[in-house]
Amino acid sequence: MLEEIFAEPMAEVDPSFFVRLHQSWVSPLDKDRKKYAAIVFPTAKEDAKFYQKYPTI
């Protein structure tokens, strides 16, 4: 319910926040992840940049 309440204001600040939040349990170090080029963002390059800036998310 909180996500619904905050969806519009959050989208103004960071449109992909809730997508990343839902995928935050996936680690870029996970060996099973190798079959995916990117977890959250459209490209692996964008994913890598994000995980360098926010390694614990």
DRENGUMAR-709831 format. One record per atom (N, C-alpha, C): residue number from 1; y, x, z; residue in three letters; chain. Coordinates in Angstrom, 3 decimals, decimal comma. Layout:
+-----+----------+----------+----------+------+-------+
|  nr |        y |        x |        z | rest | kette |
+-----+----------+----------+----------+------+-------+
| NUM |        Y |        X |        Z |  Ala |     A |
...
+-----+----------+----------+----------+------+-------+
# end
This chain:
+-----+----------+----------+----------+------+-------+
|  nr |        y |        x |        z | rest | kette |
+-----+----------+----------+----------+------+-------+
|   1 |   -1,184 |    0,815 |    0,000 |  Met |     A |
|   1 |    0,000 |    0,000 |    0,000 |  Met |     A |
|   1 |    1,262 |    0,868 |    0,000 |  Met |     A |
|   2 |    1,209 |    1,982 |    0,731 |  Leu |     A |
|   2 |    2,376 |    2,855 |    0,755 |  Leu |     A |
|   2 |    2,672 |    3,435 |   -0,624 |  Leu |     A |
|   3 |    1,622 |    3,751 |   -1,340 |  Glu |     A |
|   3 |    1,819 |    4,278 |   -2,697 |  Glu |     A |
|   3 |    2,545 |    3,256 |   -3,567 |  Glu |     A |
|   4 |    2,184 |    2,011 |   -3,446 |  Glu |     A |
|   4 |    2,864 |    0,965 |   -4,214 |  Glu |     A |
|   4 |    4,336 |    0,859 |   -3,829 |  Glu |     A |
|   5 |    4,617 |    0,960 |   -2,551 |  Ile |     A |
|   5 |    5,992 |    0,863 |   -2,072 |  Ile |     A |
|   5 |    6,840 |    2,018 |   -2,603 |  Ile |     A |
|   6 |    6,255 |    3,216 |   -2,605 |  Phe |     A |
|   6 |    7,012 |    4,404 |   -2,983 |  Phe |     A |
|   6 |    6,860 |    4,805 |   -4,451 |  Phe |     A |
|   7 |    6,108 |    4,068 |   -5,224 |  Ala |     A |
|   7 |    5,834 |    4,449 |   -6,612 |  Ala |     A |
|   7 |    7,110 |    4,622 |   -7,442 |  Ala |     A |
|   8 |    7,989 |    3,666 |   -7,418 |  Glu |     A |
|   8 |    9,203 |    3,751 |   -8,235 |  Glu |     A |
|   8 |   10,141 |    4,869 |   -7,781 |  Glu |     A |
|   9 |   10,490 |    4,951 |   -6,483 |  Pro |     A |
|   9 |   11,374 |    6,055 |   -6,066 |  Pro |     A |
|   9 |   10,754 |    7,430 |   -6,326 |  Pro |     A |
|  10 |    9,449 |    7,548 |   -6,120 |  Met |     A |
|  10 |    8,793 |    8,836 |   -6,348 |  Met |     A |
|  10 |    8,780 |    9,191 |   -7,830 |  Met |     A |
|  11 |    8,605 |    8,205 |   -8,679 |  Ala |     A |
|  11 |    8,586 |    8,445 |  -10,124 |  Ala |     A |
|  11 |    9,917 |    8,999 |  -10,613 |  Ala |     A |
|  12 |   10,999 |    8,639 |   -9,957 |  Glu |     A |
|  12 |   12,304 |    9,179 |  -10,330 |  Glu |     A |
|  12 |   12,409 |   10,666 |  -10,015 |  Glu |     A |
|  13 |   11,750 |   11,090 |   -8,959 |  Val |     A |
|  13 |   11,799 |   12,488 |   -8,521 |  Val |     A |
|  13 |   10,697 |   13,307 |   -9,185 |  Val |     A |
|  14 |    9,477 |   12,772 |   -9,198 |  Asp |     A |
|  14 |    8,319 |   13,506 |   -9,724 |  Asp |     A |
|  14 |    7,304 |   12,495 |  -10,259 |  Asp |     A |
|  15 |    7,356 |   12,205 |  -11,565 |  Pro |     A |
|  15 |    6,497 |   11,166 |  -12,135 |  Pro |     A |
|  15 |    4,988 |   11,414 |  -11,973 |  Pro |     A |
|  16 |    4,574 |   12,649 |  -11,827 |  Ser |     A |
|  16 |    3,131 |   12,919 |  -11,725 |  Ser |     A |
|  16 |    2,682 |   13,225 |  -10,295 |  Ser |     A |
|  17 |    3,515 |   12,941 |   -9,316 |  Phe |     A |
|  17 |    3,173 |   13,248 |   -7,926 |  Phe |     A |
|  17 |    1,873 |   12,597 |   -7,482 |  Phe |     A |
|  18 |    1,743 |   11,301 |   -7,702 |  Phe |     A |
|  18 |    0,550 |   10,609 |   -7,208 |  Phe |     A |
|  18 |   -0,709 |   11,019 |   -7,971 |  Phe |     A |
|  19 |   -0,579 |   11,388 |   -9,218 |  Val |     A |
|  19 |   -1,734 |   11,906 |   -9,973 |  Val |     A |
|  19 |   -2,206 |   13,200 |   -9,321 |  Val |     A |
|  20 |   -1,275 |   14,100 |   -9,038 |  Arg |     A |
|  20 |   -1,643 |   15,368 |   -8,386 |  Arg |     A |
|  20 |   -2,195 |   15,119 |   -6,996 |  Arg |     A |
|  21 |   -1,612 |   14,182 |   -6,283 |  Leu |     A |
|  21 |   -2,105 |   13,862 |   -4,941 |  Leu |     A |
|  21 |   -3,562 |   13,403 |   -4,995 |  Leu |     A |
|  22 |   -3,887 |   12,554 |   -5,942 |  His |     A |
|  22 |   -5,254 |   12,041 |   -6,065 |  His |     A |
|  22 |   -6,240 |   13,130 |   -6,480 |  His |     A |
|  23 |   -5,754 |   14,161 |   -7,175 |  Gln |     A |
|  23 |   -6,624 |   15,246 |   -7,617 |  Gln |     A |
|  23 |   -6,538 |   16,471 |   -6,714 |  Gln |     A |
|  24 |   -5,808 |   16,390 |   -5,623 |  Ser |     A |
|  24 |   -5,563 |   17,568 |   -4,785 |  Ser |     A |
|  24 |   -6,824 |   18,120 |   -4,129 |  Ser |     A |
|  25 |   -7,873 |   17,346 |   -4,062 |  Trp |     A |
|  25 |   -9,114 |   17,836 |   -3,469 |  Trp |     A |
|  25 |   -9,830 |   18,828 |   -4,377 |  Trp |     A |
|  26 |   -9,454 |   18,878 |   -5,655 |  Val |     A |
|  26 |  -10,098 |   19,784 |   -6,606 |  Val |     A |
|  26 |   -9,436 |   21,147 |   -6,523 |  Val |     A |
|  27 |  -10,208 |   22,161 |   -6,267 |  Ser |     A |
|  27 |   -9,686 |   23,521 |   -6,168 |  Ser |     A |
|  27 |   -9,813 |   24,246 |   -7,499 |  Ser |     A |
|  28 |   -8,789 |   25,021 |   -7,889 |  Pro |     A |
|  28 |   -8,914 |   25,808 |   -9,118 |  Pro |     A |
|  28 |   -9,969 |   26,900 |   -8,989 |  Pro |     A |
|  29 |  -10,425 |   27,159 |   -7,778 |  Leu |     A |
|  29 |  -11,469 |   28,162 |   -7,558 |  Leu |     A |
|  29 |  -12,878 |   27,559 |   -7,605 |  Leu |     A |
|  30 |  -12,957 |   26,260 |   -7,713 |  Asp |     A |
|  30 |  -14,239 |   25,553 |   -7,750 |  Asp |     A |
|  30 |  -15,012 |   25,943 |   -9,002 |  Asp |     A |
|  31 |  -16,218 |   26,438 |   -8,825 |  Lys |     A |
|  31 |  -17,021 |   26,897 |   -9,960 |  Lys |     A |
|  31 |  -17,410 |   25,760 |  -10,898 |  Lys |     A |
|  32 |  -17,538 |   24,551 |  -10,384 |  Asp |     A |
|  32 |  -17,885 |   23,407 |  -11,227 |  Asp |     A |
|  32 |  -16,719 |   22,981 |  -12,113 |  Asp |     A |
|  33 |  -15,532 |   23,445 |  -11,812 |  Arg |     A |
|  33 |  -14,328 |   23,067 |  -12,546 |  Arg |     A |
|  33 |  -14,250 |   23,737 |  -13,919 |  Arg |     A |
|  34 |  -15,046 |   24,743 |  -14,163 |  Lys |     A |
|  34 |  -14,956 |   25,516 |  -15,399 |  Lys |     A |
|  34 |  -15,080 |   24,663 |  -16,658 |  Lys |     A |
|  35 |  -15,702 |   23,514 |  -16,572 |  Lys |     A |
|  35 |  -15,849 |   22,673 |  -17,747 |  Lys |     A |
|  35 |  -14,562 |   21,948 |  -18,113 |  Lys |     A |
|  36 |  -13,564 |   21,987 |  -17,216 |  Tyr |     A |
|  36 |  -12,282 |   21,337 |  -17,482 |  Tyr |     A |
|  36 |  -11,218 |   22,398 |  -17,733 |  Tyr |     A |
|  37 |  -10,444 |   22,224 |  -18,786 |  Ala |     A |
|  37 |   -9,357 |   23,170 |  -19,068 |  Ala |     A |
|  37 |   -8,230 |   22,999 |  -18,067 |  Ala |     A |
|  38 |   -7,967 |   21,772 |  -17,668 |  Ala |     A |
|  38 |   -6,895 |   21,488 |  -16,723 |  Ala |     A |
|  38 |   -7,307 |   20,313 |  -15,845 |  Ala |     A |
|  39 |   -6,819 |   20,307 |  -14,638 |  Ile |     A |
|  39 |   -7,168 |   19,231 |  -13,708 |  Ile |     A |
|  39 |   -6,133 |   18,124 |  -13,764 |  Ile |     A |
|  40 |   -4,885 |   18,493 |  -13,585 |  Val |     A |
|  40 |   -3,831 |   17,497 |  -13,437 |  Val |     A |
|  40 |   -2,917 |   17,439 |  -14,645 |  Val |     A |
|  41 |   -2,536 |   18,590 |  -15,142 |  Phe |     A |
|  41 |   -1,573 |   18,649 |  -16,230 |  Phe |     A |
|  41 |   -2,300 |   18,707 |  -17,577 |  Phe |     A |
|  42 |   -1,586 |   18,426 |  -18,651 |  Pro |     A |
|  42 |   -2,238 |   18,395 |  -19,966 |  Pro |     A |
|  42 |   -2,842 |   19,725 |  -20,422 |  Pro |     A |
|  43 |   -2,292 |   20,848 |  -19,942 |  Thr |     A |
|  43 |   -2,816 |   22,148 |  -20,381 |  Thr |     A |
|  43 |   -3,187 |   23,014 |  -19,187 |  Thr |     A |
|  44 |   -4,077 |   23,951 |  -19,421 |  Ala |     A |
|  44 |   -4,487 |   24,883 |  -18,365 |  Ala |     A |
|  44 |   -3,310 |   25,751 |  -17,933 |  Ala |     A |
|  45 |   -2,416 |   26,066 |  -18,863 |  Lys |     A |
|  45 |   -1,246 |   26,888 |  -18,533 |  Lys |     A |
|  45 |   -0,361 |   26,174 |  -17,504 |  Lys |     A |
|  46 |   -0,146 |   24,885 |  -17,701 |  Glu |     A |
|  46 |    0,660 |   24,114 |  -16,748 |  Glu |     A |
|  46 |   -0,048 |   24,012 |  -15,394 |  Glu |     A |
|  47 |   -1,363 |   23,832 |  -15,427 |  Asp |     A |
|  47 |   -2,135 |   23,798 |  -14,182 |  Asp |     A |
|  47 |   -1,986 |   25,115 |  -13,427 |  Asp |     A |
|  48 |   -2,150 |   26,237 |  -14,125 |  Ala |     A |
|  48 |   -2,068 |   27,553 |  -13,492 |  Ala |     A |
|  48 |   -0,698 |   27,776 |  -12,869 |  Ala |     A |
|  49 |    0,345 |   27,393 |  -13,577 |  Lys |     A |
|  49 |    1,702 |   27,553 |  -13,058 |  Lys |     A |
|  49 |    1,880 |   26,737 |  -11,775 |  Lys |     A |
|  50 |    1,374 |   25,512 |  -11,772 |  Phe |     A |
|  50 |    1,468 |   24,652 |  -10,596 |  Phe |     A |
|  50 |    0,712 |   25,261 |   -9,418 |  Phe |     A |
|  51 |   -0,529 |   25,718 |   -9,642 |  Tyr |     A |
|  51 |   -1,336 |   26,250 |   -8,552 |  Tyr |     A |
|  51 |   -0,812 |   27,594 |   -8,042 |  Tyr |     A |
|  52 |   -0,070 |   28,331 |   -8,866 |  Gln |     A |
|  52 |    0,561 |   29,552 |   -8,368 |  Gln |     A |
|  52 |    1,685 |   29,190 |   -7,406 |  Gln |     A |
|  53 |    2,435 |   28,149 |   -7,730 |  Lys |     A |
|  53 |    3,546 |   27,737 |   -6,886 |  Lys |     A |
|  53 |    3,068 |   27,001 |   -5,631 |  Lys |     A |
|  54 |    2,008 |   26,205 |   -5,768 |  Tyr |     A |
|  54 |    1,490 |   25,396 |   -4,656 |  Tyr |     A |
|  54 |   -0,017 |   25,641 |   -4,487 |  Tyr |     A |
|  55 |   -0,425 |   26,785 |   -3,973 |  Pro |     A |
|  55 |   -1,854 |   27,120 |   -3,919 |  Pro |     A |
|  55 |   -2,691 |   26,268 |   -2,985 |  Pro |     A |
|  56 |   -2,086 |   25,583 |   -2,032 |  Thr |     A |
|  56 |   -2,886 |   24,803 |   -1,084 |  Thr |     A |
|  56 |   -3,023 |   23,351 |   -1,473 |  Thr |     A |
|  57 |   -2,377 |   22,946 |   -2,569 |  Ile |     A |
|  57 |   -2,447 |   21,542 |   -2,976 |  Ile |     A |
|  57 |   -3,545 |   21,383 |   -4,010 |  Ile |     A |
+-----+----------+----------+----------+------+-------+
# end
